[in-house]
Every structure is written in structure tokens, then in C-alpha cells.
Amino acid sequence: MKDLVEYMARSLAEYPDQVEITAAENEQGSVLELRVAREDLGKVIGRQGRTARAMRVILGAASARTGQRVALEILE
């Protein structure tokens, strides 16, 4: 799942070398924390959050196939 989110974020970012993803566990499942350059934050989130929502939908579909529960958080 981490590779999938990293691929999507690097494809959108103007500074793909600054894309960082960390994985954490909580009581509901895994959480992927995405950090990008400040200039790329708007591109990754998109207008009214549409791009971020689309990334979460794709991640949800991919994680459902593996039987996991994975959430995506976009951090500054």
C-alpha cells in the first residue's frame, strides 16, 4: 500500500524527491502519513480535496483486496 501511495504522490508532485511516507499502526488498522513539499501540498490535496479523496478511494479499494484497513493522512 505504501508503494501505491508513494507512486501517486510522486506523480503529482513537482518535487518528487521530497515525498515521504511513514506507516503507523492504530487500533483500527494501518495509517499512512504522507508528507510533501509545501509547494506540492495543493496539488496533492486538489480542489476541494478531490485529489486526496480519489487517492483514499484507490487506497481503500486496494486495501480491501488484501483484507487490510489502511487510512491516508496528508500532513504538512
PDB file as gemmi writes it, atoms N, CA and C in Angstrom:
CRYST1    1.000    1.000    1.000  90.00  90.00  90.00 P 1                      
ATOM      1  N   MET A   1       0.817  -1.181   0.000  1.00  0.00           N  
ATOM      2  CA  MET A   1       0.000   0.000   0.000  1.00  0.00           C  
ATOM      3  C   MET A   1       0.869   1.257   0.000  1.00  0.00           C  
ATOM      4  N   LYS A   2       1.970   1.170   0.737  1.00  0.00           N  
ATOM      5  CA  LYS A   2       2.870   2.316   0.821  1.00  0.00           C  
ATOM      6  C   LYS A   2       3.426   2.679  -0.555  1.00  0.00           C  
ATOM      7  N   ASP A   3       3.766   1.676  -1.337  1.00  0.00           N  
ATOM      8  CA  ASP A   3       4.302   1.917  -2.675  1.00  0.00           C  
ATOM      9  C   ASP A   3       3.263   2.562  -3.584  1.00  0.00           C  
ATOM     10  N   LEU A   4       2.022   2.158  -3.454  1.00  0.00           N  
ATOM     11  CA  LEU A   4       0.944   2.722  -4.261  1.00  0.00           C  
ATOM     12  C   LEU A   4       0.764   4.205  -3.978  1.00  0.00           C  
ATOM     13  N   VAL A   5       0.703   4.574  -2.703  1.00  0.00           N  
ATOM     14  CA  VAL A   5       0.536   5.982  -2.327  1.00  0.00           C  
ATOM     15  C   VAL A   5       1.760   6.784  -2.754  1.00  0.00           C  
ATOM     16  N   GLU A   6       2.938   6.211  -2.587  1.00  0.00           N  
ATOM     17  CA  GLU A   6       4.158   6.910  -2.988  1.00  0.00           C  
ATOM     18  C   GLU A   6       4.168   7.162  -4.492  1.00  0.00           C  
ATOM     19  N   TYR A   7       3.757   6.192  -5.270  1.00  0.00           N  
ATOM     20  CA  TYR A   7       3.692   6.353  -6.727  1.00  0.00           C  
ATOM     21  C   TYR A   7       2.720   7.472  -7.112  1.00  0.00           C  
ATOM     22  N   MET A   8       1.534   7.479  -6.509  1.00  0.00           N  
ATOM     23  CA  MET A   8       0.552   8.517  -6.836  1.00  0.00           C  
ATOM     24  C   MET A   8       1.056   9.896  -6.436  1.00  0.00           C  
ATOM     25  N   ALA A   9       1.632  10.017  -5.255  1.00  0.00           N  
ATOM     26  CA  ALA A   9       2.102  11.314  -4.773  1.00  0.00           C  
ATOM     27  C   ALA A   9       3.279  11.822  -5.600  1.00  0.00           C  
ATOM     28  N   ARG A  10       4.205  10.942  -5.928  1.00  0.00           N  
ATOM     29  CA  ARG A  10       5.359  11.363  -6.739  1.00  0.00           C  
ATOM     30  C   ARG A  10       4.930  11.775  -8.140  1.00  0.00           C  
ATOM     31  N   SER A  11       3.891  11.146  -8.665  1.00  0.00           N  
ATOM     32  CA  SER A  11       3.392  11.510  -9.990  1.00  0.00           C  
ATOM     33  C   SER A  11       2.776  12.904  -9.997  1.00  0.00           C  
ATOM     34  N   LEU A  12       2.185  13.303  -8.889  1.00  0.00           N  
ATOM     35  CA  LEU A  12       1.541  14.610  -8.786  1.00  0.00           C  
ATOM     36  C   LEU A  12       2.511  15.724  -8.407  1.00  0.00           C  
ATOM     37  N   ALA A  13       3.550  15.404  -7.671  1.00  0.00           N  
ATOM     38  CA  ALA A  13       4.410  16.411  -7.061  1.00  0.00           C  
ATOM     39  C   ALA A  13       5.390  17.019  -8.048  1.00  0.00           C  
ATOM     40  N   GLU A  14       5.657  18.293  -7.839  1.00  0.00           N  
ATOM     41  CA  GLU A  14       6.682  18.986  -8.606  1.00  0.00           C  
ATOM     42  C   GLU A  14       8.068  18.654  -8.063  1.00  0.00           C  
ATOM     43  N   TYR A  15       8.129  18.350  -6.761  1.00  0.00           N  
ATOM     44  CA  TYR A  15       9.367  17.947  -6.097  1.00  0.00           C  
ATOM     45  C   TYR A  15       9.209  16.517  -5.572  1.00  0.00           C  
ATOM     46  N   PRO A  16       9.286  15.522  -6.454  1.00  0.00           N  
ATOM     47  CA  PRO A  16       9.027  14.139  -6.029  1.00  0.00           C  
ATOM     48  C   PRO A  16      10.048  13.590  -5.043  1.00  0.00           C  
ATOM     49  N   ASP A  17      11.246  14.179  -4.988  1.00  0.00           N  
ATOM     50  CA  ASP A  17      12.247  13.694  -4.043  1.00  0.00           C  
ATOM     51  C   ASP A  17      11.916  14.064  -2.598  1.00  0.00           C  
ATOM     52  N   GLN A  18      10.966  14.982  -2.392  1.00  0.00           N  
ATOM     53  CA  GLN A  18      10.584  15.385  -1.041  1.00  0.00           C  
ATOM     54  C   GLN A  18       9.334  14.658  -0.541  1.00  0.00           C  
ATOM     55  N   VAL A  19       8.850  13.694  -1.289  1.00  0.00           N  
ATOM     56  CA  VAL A  19       7.692  12.908  -0.864  1.00  0.00           C  
ATOM     57  C   VAL A  19       8.160  11.876   0.158  1.00  0.00           C  
ATOM     58  N   GLU A  20       7.536  11.887   1.336  1.00  0.00           N  
ATOM     59  CA  GLU A  20       7.872  10.941   2.393  1.00  0.00           C  
ATOM     60  C   GLU A  20       6.598  10.267   2.888  1.00  0.00           C  
ATOM     61  N   ILE A  21       6.669   8.974   3.092  1.00  0.00           N  
ATOM     62  CA  ILE A  21       5.533   8.224   3.607  1.00  0.00           C  
ATOM     63  C   ILE A  21       6.006   7.395   4.791  1.00  0.00           C  
ATOM     64  N   THR A  22       5.281   7.523   5.898  1.00  0.00           N  
ATOM     65  CA  THR A  22       5.574   6.703   7.064  1.00  0.00           C  
ATOM     66  C   THR A  22       4.330   5.909   7.416  1.00  0.00           C  
ATOM     67  N   ALA A  23       4.545   4.706   7.877  1.00  0.00           N  
ATOM     68  CA  ALA A  23       3.430   3.831   8.250  1.00  0.00           C  
ATOM     69  C   ALA A  23       3.360   3.736   9.763  1.00  0.00           C  
ATOM     70  N   ALA A  24       2.144   3.801  10.280  1.00  0.00           N  
ATOM     71  CA  ALA A  24       1.916   3.666  11.717  1.00  0.00           C  
ATOM     72  C   ALA A  24       0.725   2.739  11.914  1.00  0.00           C  
ATOM     73  N   GLU A  25       0.662   2.153  13.070  1.00  0.00           N  
ATOM     74  CA  GLU A  25      -0.445   1.260  13.408  1.00  0.00           C  
ATOM     75  C   GLU A  25      -1.301   1.898  14.488  1.00  0.00           C  
ATOM     76  N   ASN A  26      -2.609   1.717  14.401  1.00  0.00           N  
ATOM     77  CA  ASN A  26      -3.509   2.124  15.483  1.00  0.00           C  
ATOM     78  C   ASN A  26      -4.535   1.025  15.678  1.00  0.00           C  
ATOM     79  N   GLU A  27      -5.517   1.267  16.525  1.00  0.00           N  
ATOM     80  CA  GLU A  27      -6.482   0.211  16.856  1.00  0.00           C  
ATOM     81  C   GLU A  27      -7.375  -0.187  15.676  1.00  0.00           C  
ATOM     82  N   GLN A  28      -7.540   0.692  14.686  1.00  0.00           N  
ATOM     83  CA  GLN A  28      -8.396   0.358  13.554  1.00  0.00           C  
ATOM     84  C   GLN A  28      -7.641  -0.246  12.378  1.00  0.00           C  
ATOM     85  N   GLY A  29      -6.325  -0.114  12.357  1.00  0.00           N  
ATOM     86  CA  GLY A  29      -5.542  -0.658  11.261  1.00  0.00           C  
ATOM     87  C   GLY A  29      -4.303   0.180  11.016  1.00  0.00           C  
ATOM     88  N   SER A  30      -3.847   0.200   9.786  1.00  0.00           N  
ATOM     89  CA  SER A  30      -2.649   0.946   9.423  1.00  0.00           C  
ATOM     90  C   SER A  30      -3.013   2.365   9.007  1.00  0.00           C  
ATOM     91  N   VAL A  31      -2.094   3.275   9.265  1.00  0.00           N  
ATOM     92  CA  VAL A  31      -2.237   4.660   8.840  1.00  0.00           C  
ATOM     93  C   VAL A  31      -0.984   5.038   8.076  1.00  0.00           C  
ATOM     94  N   LEU A  32      -1.160   5.516   6.861  1.00  0.00           N  
ATOM     95  CA  LEU A  32      -0.043   6.007   6.068  1.00  0.00           C  
ATOM     96  C   LEU A  32      -0.047   7.524   6.155  1.00  0.00           C  
ATOM     97  N   GLU A  33       1.070   8.089   6.598  1.00  0.00           N  
ATOM     98  CA  GLU A  33       1.210   9.535   6.724  1.00  0.00           C  
ATOM     99  C   GLU A  33       2.040  10.037   5.552  1.00  0.00           C  
ATOM    100  N   LEU A  34       1.460  10.918   4.761  1.00  0.00           N  
ATOM    101  CA  LEU A  34       2.095  11.443   3.556  1.00  0.00           C  
ATOM    102  C   LEU A  34       2.560  12.862   3.809  1.00  0.00           C  
ATOM    103  N   ARG A  35       3.840  13.112   3.558  1.00  0.00           N  
ATOM    104  CA  ARG A  35       4.404  14.454   3.664  1.00  0.00           C  
ATOM    105  C   ARG A  35       4.975  14.829   2.307  1.00  0.00           C  
ATOM    106  N   VAL A  36       4.649  16.036   1.862  1.00  0.00           N  
ATOM    107  CA  VAL A  36       5.167  16.553   0.597  1.00  0.00           C  
ATOM    108  C   VAL A  36       5.700  17.956   0.834  1.00  0.00           C  
ATOM    109  N   ALA A  37       6.383  18.506  -0.159  1.00  0.00           N  
ATOM    110  CA  ALA A  37       6.874  19.876  -0.070  1.00  0.00           C  
ATOM    111  C   ALA A  37       5.678  20.827   0.025  1.00  0.00           C  
ATOM    112  N   ARG A  38       5.885  21.951   0.672  1.00  0.00           N  
ATOM    113  CA  ARG A  38       4.803  22.917   0.870  1.00  0.00           C  
ATOM    114  C   ARG A  38       4.211  23.356  -0.472  1.00  0.00           C  
ATOM    115  N   GLU A  39       5.048  23.475  -1.496  1.00  0.00           N  
ATOM    116  CA  GLU A  39       4.574  23.886  -2.818  1.00  0.00           C  
ATOM    117  C   GLU A  39       3.668  22.836  -3.465  1.00  0.00           C  
ATOM    118  N   ASP A  40       3.847  21.579  -3.082  1.00  0.00           N  
ATOM    119  CA  ASP A  40       3.073  20.483  -3.672  1.00  0.00           C  
ATOM    120  C   ASP A  40       1.816  20.137  -2.889  1.00  0.00           C  
ATOM    121  N   LEU A  41       1.632  20.726  -1.736  1.00  0.00           N  
ATOM    122  CA  LEU A  41       0.503  20.368  -0.890  1.00  0.00           C  
ATOM    123  C   LEU A  41      -0.830  20.593  -1.600  1.00  0.00           C  
ATOM    124  N   GLY A  42      -0.967  21.693  -2.293  1.00  0.00           N  
ATOM    125  CA  GLY A  42      -2.206  21.981  -3.022  1.00  0.00           C  
ATOM    126  C   GLY A  42      -2.466  20.994  -4.144  1.00  0.00           C  
ATOM    127  N   LYS A  43      -1.417  20.554  -4.818  1.00  0.00           N  
ATOM    128  CA  LYS A  43      -1.581  19.585  -5.905  1.00  0.00           C  
ATOM    129  C   LYS A  43      -2.031  18.231  -5.380  1.00  0.00           C  
ATOM    130  N   VAL A  44      -1.481  17.835  -4.244  1.00  0.00           N  
ATOM    131  CA  VAL A  44      -1.813  16.526  -3.686  1.00  0.00           C  
ATOM    132  C   VAL A  44      -3.234  16.529  -3.106  1.00  0.00           C  
ATOM    133  N   ILE A  45      -3.633  17.643  -2.512  1.00  0.00           N  
ATOM    134  CA  ILE A  45      -4.983  17.729  -1.952  1.00  0.00           C  
ATOM    135  C   ILE A  45      -6.011  17.984  -3.051  1.00  0.00           C  
ATOM    136  N   GLY A  46      -5.704  18.867  -3.975  1.00  0.00           N  
ATOM    137  CA  GLY A  46      -6.612  19.156  -5.089  1.00  0.00           C  
ATOM    138  C   GLY A  46      -7.720  20.113  -4.683  1.00  0.00           C  
ATOM    139  N   ARG A  47      -8.472  20.535  -5.669  1.00  0.00           N  
ATOM    140  CA  ARG A  47      -9.585  21.451  -5.412  1.00  0.00           C  
ATOM    141  C   ARG A  47     -10.648  20.760  -4.595  1.00  0.00           C  
ATOM    142  N   GLN A  48     -10.994  21.412  -3.495  1.00  0.00           N  
ATOM    143  CA  GLN A  48     -11.998  20.906  -2.563  1.00  0.00           C  
ATOM    144  C   GLN A  48     -11.698  19.479  -2.105  1.00  0.00           C  
ATOM    145  N   GLY A  49     -10.411  19.108  -2.126  1.00  0.00           N  
ATOM    146  CA  GLY A  49      -9.996  17.797  -1.637  1.00  0.00           C  
ATOM    147  C   GLY A  49     -10.279  16.648  -2.577  1.00  0.00           C  
ATOM    148  N   ARG A  50     -10.557  16.947  -3.826  1.00  0.00           N  
ATOM    149  CA  ARG A  50     -10.937  15.879  -4.762  1.00  0.00           C  
ATOM    150  C   ARG A  50      -9.809  14.901  -5.031  1.00  0.00           C  
ATOM    151  N   THR A  51      -8.590  15.402  -5.194  1.00  0.00           N  
ATOM    152  CA  THR A  51      -7.463  14.511  -5.471  1.00  0.00           C  
ATOM    153  C   THR A  51      -7.168  13.634  -4.258  1.00  0.00           C  
ATOM    154  N   ALA A  52      -7.182  14.230  -3.073  1.00  0.00           N  
ATOM    155  CA  ALA A  52      -6.947  13.453  -1.849  1.00  0.00           C  
ATOM    156  C   ALA A  52      -8.038  12.406  -1.664  1.00  0.00           C  
ATOM    157  N   ARG A  53      -9.271  12.773  -1.947  1.00  0.00           N  
ATOM    158  CA  ARG A  53     -10.383  11.825  -1.823  1.00  0.00           C  
ATOM    159  C   ARG A  53     -10.212  10.679  -2.807  1.00  0.00           C  
ATOM    160  N   ALA A  54      -9.784  10.989  -4.033  1.00  0.00           N  
ATOM    161  CA  ALA A  54      -9.570   9.950  -5.041  1.00  0.00           C  
ATOM    162  C   ALA A  54      -8.441   9.005  -4.620  1.00  0.00           C  
ATOM    163  N   MET A  55      -7.380   9.563  -4.044  1.00  0.00           N  
ATOM    164  CA  MET A  55      -6.285   8.726  -3.562  1.00  0.00           C  
ATOM    165  C   MET A  55      -6.761   7.802  -2.445  1.00  0.00           C  
ATOM    166  N   ARG A  56      -7.620   8.314  -1.577  1.00  0.00           N  
ATOM    167  CA  ARG A  56      -8.152   7.493  -0.479  1.00  0.00           C  
ATOM    168  C   ARG A  56      -9.074   6.393  -1.001  1.00  0.00           C  
ATOM    169  N   VAL A  57      -9.847   6.695  -2.040  1.00  0.00           N  
ATOM    170  CA  VAL A  57     -10.729   5.679  -2.626  1.00  0.00           C  
ATOM    171  C   VAL A  57      -9.897   4.557  -3.257  1.00  0.00           C  
ATOM    172  N   ILE A  58      -8.869   4.928  -3.994  1.00  0.00           N  
ATOM    173  CA  ILE A  58      -7.996   3.918  -4.611  1.00  0.00           C  
ATOM    174  C   ILE A  58      -7.307   3.087  -3.535  1.00  0.00           C  
ATOM    175  N   LEU A  59      -6.817   3.749  -2.491  1.00  0.00           N  
ATOM    176  CA  LEU A  59      -6.172   3.038  -1.393  1.00  0.00           C  
ATOM    177  C   LEU A  59      -7.154   2.116  -0.685  1.00  0.00           C  
ATOM    178  N   GLY A  60      -8.379   2.552  -0.499  1.00  0.00           N  
ATOM    179  CA  GLY A  60      -9.404   1.722   0.132  1.00  0.00           C  
ATOM    180  C   GLY A  60      -9.725   0.489  -0.689  1.00  0.00           C  
ATOM    181  N   ALA A  61      -9.817   0.666  -2.011  1.00  0.00           N  
ATOM    182  CA  ALA A  61     -10.098  -0.480  -2.875  1.00  0.00           C  
ATOM    183  C   ALA A  61      -8.935  -1.471  -2.871  1.00  0.00           C  
ATOM    184  N   ALA A  62      -7.726  -0.961  -2.919  1.00  0.00           N  
ATOM    185  CA  ALA A  62      -6.554  -1.842  -2.918  1.00  0.00           C  
ATOM    186  C   ALA A  62      -6.399  -2.553  -1.580  1.00  0.00           C  
ATOM    187  N   SER A  63      -6.681  -1.857  -0.489  1.00  0.00           N  
ATOM    188  CA  SER A  63      -6.533  -2.493   0.819  1.00  0.00           C  
ATOM    189  C   SER A  63      -7.653  -3.499   1.078  1.00  0.00           C  
ATOM    190  N   ALA A  64      -8.815  -3.287   0.501  1.00  0.00           N  
ATOM    191  CA  ALA A  64      -9.911  -4.245   0.660  1.00  0.00           C  
ATOM    192  C   ALA A  64      -9.572  -5.574  -0.017  1.00  0.00           C  
ATOM    193  N   ARG A  65      -8.834  -5.499  -1.106  1.00  0.00           N  
ATOM    194  CA  ARG A  65      -8.431  -6.726  -1.805  1.00  0.00           C  
ATOM    195  C   ARG A  65      -7.496  -7.566  -0.961  1.00  0.00           C  
ATOM    196  N   THR A  66      -6.704  -6.921  -0.094  1.00  0.00           N  
ATOM    197  CA  THR A  66      -5.770  -7.661   0.746  1.00  0.00           C  
ATOM    198  C   THR A  66      -6.348  -7.957   2.118  1.00  0.00           C  
ATOM    199  N   GLY A  67      -7.533  -7.430   2.406  1.00  0.00           N  
ATOM    200  CA  GLY A  67      -8.171  -7.697   3.687  1.00  0.00           C  
ATOM    201  C   GLY A  67      -7.682  -6.813   4.814  1.00  0.00           C  
ATOM    202  N   GLN A  68      -6.969  -5.762   4.489  1.00  0.00           N  
ATOM    203  CA  GLN A  68      -6.459  -4.840   5.486  1.00  0.00           C  
ATOM    204  C   GLN A  68      -7.335  -3.598   5.546  1.00  0.00           C  
ATOM    205  N   ARG A  69      -7.111  -2.789   6.559  1.00  0.00           N  
ATOM    206  CA  ARG A  69      -7.749  -1.472   6.634  1.00  0.00           C  
ATOM    207  C   ARG A  69      -6.628  -0.460   6.710  1.00  0.00           C  
ATOM    208  N   VAL A  70      -6.545   0.405   5.698  1.00  0.00           N  
ATOM    209  CA  VAL A  70      -5.469   1.386   5.617  1.00  0.00           C  
ATOM    210  C   VAL A  70      -6.086   2.758   5.425  1.00  0.00           C  
ATOM    211  N   ALA A  71      -5.625   3.731   6.212  1.00  0.00           N  
ATOM    212  CA  ALA A  71      -6.080   5.116   6.093  1.00  0.00           C  
ATOM    213  C   ALA A  71      -4.910   5.979   5.610  1.00  0.00           C  
ATOM    214  N   LEU A  72      -5.247   7.095   4.966  1.00  0.00           N  
ATOM    215  CA  LEU A  72      -4.237   8.019   4.468  1.00  0.00           C  
ATOM    216  C   LEU A  72      -4.413   9.374   5.138  1.00  0.00           C  
ATOM    217  N   GLU A  73      -3.332   9.883   5.709  1.00  0.00           N  
ATOM    218  CA  GLU A  73      -3.324  11.228   6.283  1.00  0.00           C  
ATOM    219  C   GLU A  73      -2.289  12.043   5.541  1.00  0.00           C  
ATOM    220  N   ILE A  74      -2.672  13.240   5.121  1.00  0.00           N  
ATOM    221  CA  ILE A  74      -1.767  14.131   4.427  1.00  0.00           C  
ATOM    222  C   ILE A  74      -1.350  15.200   5.432  1.00  0.00           C  
ATOM    223  N   LEU A  75      -0.051  15.273   5.702  1.00  0.00           N  
ATOM    224  CA  LEU A  75       0.490  16.191   6.709  1.00  0.00           C  
ATOM    225  C   LEU A  75       1.332  17.268   6.046  1.00  0.00           C  
ATOM    226  N   GLU A  76       1.456  18.399   6.725  1.00  0.00           N  
ATOM    227  CA  GLU A  76       2.330  19.461   6.231  1.00  0.00           C  
ATOM    228  C   GLU A  76       3.764  19.185   6.594  1.00  0.00           C  
TER     229      GLU A  76                                                      
END                                                                             
